Structures are given as structure tokens and as C-alpha cells.
Amino acid sequence: MNINTTKVISLLFFIFSAFYLYTAYQIQVFAFDENAPFNARTFPIYLGYAGLFFSGLKLILPDSNTIKVQHKTLEYKKTVILIIIAIIYGATILKVGYFLTTSLFLFSSYYFLGERRWVLMFLLSFPFVAAFMYLLHGVLDIYLRDPFLQSIGVMG
Amino acid sequence: MIEGILIGLTTALTLQNILMVMLGCFFGTIIGMLPGLGPMTAIALMIPITYGFDPATGLILMAGVYYGAVFGGSTSSILLNAPGVPGTVATSFDGYPMAQQGKAGKALAIAAWSSFAGGTLSAIYLLFMAPSLSKVSLSFRSPDYFALMILGLTAIAAFSSKGQFLKAMMMVVLGLMLASVGQDSLSDITRFTFNNMNLTDGISFVLVVMATFAMSEALTIILKRNDPTSAAKQVSLTELGSIKINKEERTKMYKTIPRSSVIGFLIGVLPGAGATIASFLAYGMERNIVNDEEKEKFGKGSVNGLSAPETANNAACSGSFVPMLTLGIPGSGTTAVMLGALLGFGVQPGPRLYMTNPEIFWSIIMSMYIGMVILLILNLPLIPYIARILAVPKNYLIPLILFFSITGIYVMSFNNFDIYLMIGIAVVATFMRLYDFPMPPLILAFVLGGLMEENLRRSLLLSNGSWEFLWDRTLTACILLTTILIVVWHIYKTMFKKTKG
């Protein structure tokens, strides 16, 4: 049986809207605001109904432009690896610091995407990040916390 | 007015102020080009520097950064499909396909000339219309703003969805839902934060735009095994650097620029509307005006489709100064930052600014024109070099897009929760892109969410909870009628196409 993925997404959006609407009704408002023409939950409630309306229509109405995606041709492996690298980057940036994590993020991303020109990979990671960091930190005066560079005495 | 122009010229044409416009345009272009660092960030960074200057010089510098960043944002929209600002989202619709066809230099040249023309024309409109325009803005009430936002969202859903109106409307609702996360602006009650402190201030616009455009674009390229740089690899440096616009293209631009500049300027004047709505409306209007043959090219690299939003967003930038300077109401997020700076100088914006500090009012208007000339001189010769970004191999380009996106978010919040949130939104957006769910409606809705709620709140409170405010005022009713006409026209067109098929 062929499942129309657009309909599945619409169904998920319908469920999401229902959850949003339920949560909107749970928003605590001040007692004096409870019966006001407009309070903190009014707009979200309208949005919840709007979500149910549009996704419901999409579910009910026939889909003339069915989108078929050839999953076999998609590059899931590299995409997932890249996402994992980005998550690791996010998890370590505060503890290790901007310079090392960003350089390693770039270097490993180039590697997993199939690049093997080591010198270019190095130049476009460590020195590139150092230059960018100088632009942000040194020129634009945006503070970048970097425990690694602080530990080796490069940054004050 | 002549006296005002002379005061403005005297102030704007001092060596220091010309230098400030040049520096502002240059740094603005560079910062605006980096996805994630749009004009708001750029101007915010300038505020501490400008405190050492007099108010006119400080504002001239910030205005230069603003125009530069908008142009820089267009550059990254065209080359990377990564708009750093919502005002340049519509630019990517035709600019990016054009760049993918190996015409990056041409696309950037069209954008530069359109920006210049849009900015120049709007500066002229501003000169002649500034006093009366404040009255136009004053006549708008909350119901009109609310109706205008409904019109903007419906128009973008109708025009950018390529026959998938319901999908686009779902994205509009999703954008509004994302905008509702965080503290309610009036009561400070937290909504949809699930006791997570990181969500108390809401989701940052830059985060959403980076996730749904730059990051999801990068992931889609990998997922679909596309190589956006393949076109650039096939052309020589001379071809890549070609910025010549032929006669046919010029003719198209001559027609597009005047009408888009008028739309851009008028929308820019309306507080809250700004460059985003202006560029989308100009794009939508242009698409409806052109003939069927040209209409087919929209979304695939149309000259009109690129020129219209570029003209309009620059015209709107000039227009957005009007409510800020004359009413003290910012016309956009960026002018809101500038309003803060103005207050920092001890200058109270509002109708009296015109009389008490005429040199500030007029010098900004005059510096707009100077800024446009400088931007053109600065950007046209640099276009071939800027366009070389496309020649960076995919294996380098993708990690660099991810790097700029993540850095853009990191320098704004210094917190890894935002990075996780951005990755999460990007993954969902990538999946939805595969099934043709359009992202621009989500972005516009996200930007307008807060304002829309605010205006609905005021309208409902003033009408005591009654929805009669929607047709009580002629202006509101007219705007809503236009919205209905757009929906009916869209349904009719879809049905007519099906019948024809």
C-alpha cells in the first residue's frame, strides 16, 4: 500500500495543532484577566484552531500534486553524520571553547563529506577559524569564551 | 523643504559623515553577507561605537550599516540561498536559481542596480512626501495593521506556494505558533516554554531563519546529492565576473523598478510592515503583472522576480525611517534598534524632531542618497570577487554554511540549547522541504507573530471583544477585501488550471 507522505505530515500537523491547542487552554492567566476580551491564551487558541482547520482541509481534500520522493537515492548516511557532528559541536563549544571545537567541527565535516586534500582541509579549519575569531573577538569586540585558549595562555 | 535639504546636505557632506557612510556601507555589506549576522546584529554592534559621535553622525553610520547589510544579505541570498534578513528572502526566489545557472555576477548586478534605483527613488519620494506621509501612518489603527498582516501572510502563501496554498497556510500557522513561544508581551506570562528557562525570551528570529534556510539548505544539498557549485565550476572567472545586463533585461528592470519602489516605500512607511512585506508584495505583484511567458520564469531565475523585491526592500528601508523619525514608532526590527540608539543620544523621536533637530532628520535623508551611490560604487567592482564564493567546492561550502549558521546563533546567545534547537528545526525543515512545504511563509509569519497578536489585542480590547472591528473602518474592510480577492483569485486559478488540464 502506498502511503501519501504529505497526508502523513498533515496528520502529524493536525495532532501537533491539537496538542498546541490543548496547551494553549492550559496557559495560566491572571484571575482579573480570565474573562477579558483578550488575554495571554486568546491568540494561541485561535492559532490552534487555524492549525486544525488547514491541516484538516489538507487531509480531507484530494491531493492533486502528490510528491514522490525516491528515498533510495537520498544520501542519509552523510546527512546523519553531519547532524551528529553538529550536535557534538553544540555540546562541547562551551566547555572546550570556540577555537578548538569549531576547527575540529570544520575539519571533521570536510573529512566525512569526502575531502582528502589535507593541507587545504587544515587551512580552511584551524587558521580560518583563528582569523574569523580575530575578526569577531579582536575587531568587532564580540566576546568569545574559550577555556582551551585560556588554558594555554593565548587568551586572557 | 529647500532649507531642510540644505541643512541635510551641509551635515551629510562633511568629510567625517561621508567617511561614516562609506565605512558603514562597507562593514554592513561584509556583515550582512555572513548568514546569521544581519543588519540588526550589525547595528547593535555599532551602538557602543556611535556614542562617541554626535547624533547625526552616529545615525548616518548606522544607516550606512543598514543599507550595506541589506545589500550584503541579498548577496548571501543570491549566492548561498541563505538570507540573513527576512527582507531578502524574496530575493533568493529568483536570485539563487539564477546563480545556480552560472549567472551569479549578473544576478548580483541586477540586485545592485535595483537596490540603488529603489533606494534613490525612495529617497526622492521621502524628500517630497515626508511631511504628508506621517499623516498617512497616523491614520492607520490597530485593526488596519492586523488586516494588513493578514493580507501579507495570505499573499505570501498564495504567491510562493506554487499551487500548494494549504501547505503554505500550514507553514504560516506554524510560524505564528513558533512566534508565540516565550513571555506574553503584555502580561509577562510564559507560554509553551515547558518550564525551560531557555525559551522564556522566545525563539530568536535569526535562529529560525538560519535553521529553515541556511542549515536546511545545506542538509538538503547533501541529502539530495546536489552540487550547487557545479555551475560555478563550469564557468570561467570572466563569465563568473560578468556583471553586464543586456538591453532586454534592462527594459524589464525599467518597468519593474518604478512600481516596486512605490510599493516598497509605501509599505516601509507603515510601522511594523517593513522590507519583508514590501519585498514579498512587490514580488507577488510583479508576478501577477507580467505576461504568462515571463510568469513561467518566476522561481527559476526571472529578472523581474529578482529586481522587484530588491527594489522594494531598499525602498522600504528608506520608508521605514519615516515612522521612526516622525512618529517615534519603528517601522522594522532594525529601526527599533536605531530608535534605542536615538534615545541613547538623548534625542526624543516624534513629530517634534522635525522642528527641534532638523539636522538629524534631513541629514539622514540626504545620507541615504549618498549611501546608495557609495554602495553601488563599492559593490559593482567587487561583484566578481564576491561571486567567487560559489566556486568553493561543495565539500567546503556545506561545512562553511553550517559554521556561519551555528556561529551566528552562538555569538547571539552563548548557549548550546539554541544550537540544539536550531539543529532540530533544521532537520524538520529539511524533511518538509522534501515534500514541497514552503519556508518563506513560515519566516514571515514568525516575524509578524508578535505584532499581529499585539494589534489583535488592541483591536479586540477597543471593540470590547467584538469582531466588528474587521469591517467598522473602511480602510480595514478594504484591506480584508483585497485578502479575500487574493484567495478567491488563487482558488479560481487553481480550479481553472485543473479544468484546462
Interface residues (C-beta under 8 A of the other chain):
Chain A: T5 T6 I9 S10 F13 S17 Y20 T23 A24 I27 Q28 V29 F30 D33 A36 P37 F38 N39 A40 R41 T42 F43 P44 L47 A50 G51 F54 S55 L57 K58 L61 S64 N65 I67 V69 T73 L74 E75 Y76 K78 T79 L82 I83 A86 I87 Y89 G90 A91 I93 L94 Y98 T102 F105 L106 S109 Y110 L113 G114 E115 L120 L124 F132 L136 L140 D141 I142 L144 R145
Chain B: L45 P48 G163 Q164 L166 K167 M169 M170 V173 L174 L176 M177 S180 D184 L186 S187 I189 R191 F192 L219 I222 L223 K224 R225 P393 K394 N395 Y396 I398 P399 L400 L402 F403 I406 T407 Y410 V411 F414 N415 N416 I419 Y420 I423 V427 T430 M432 L434 Y435 D436 F437 M452 E453 L456 R457 L460 L461 S463 N464 G465 K498
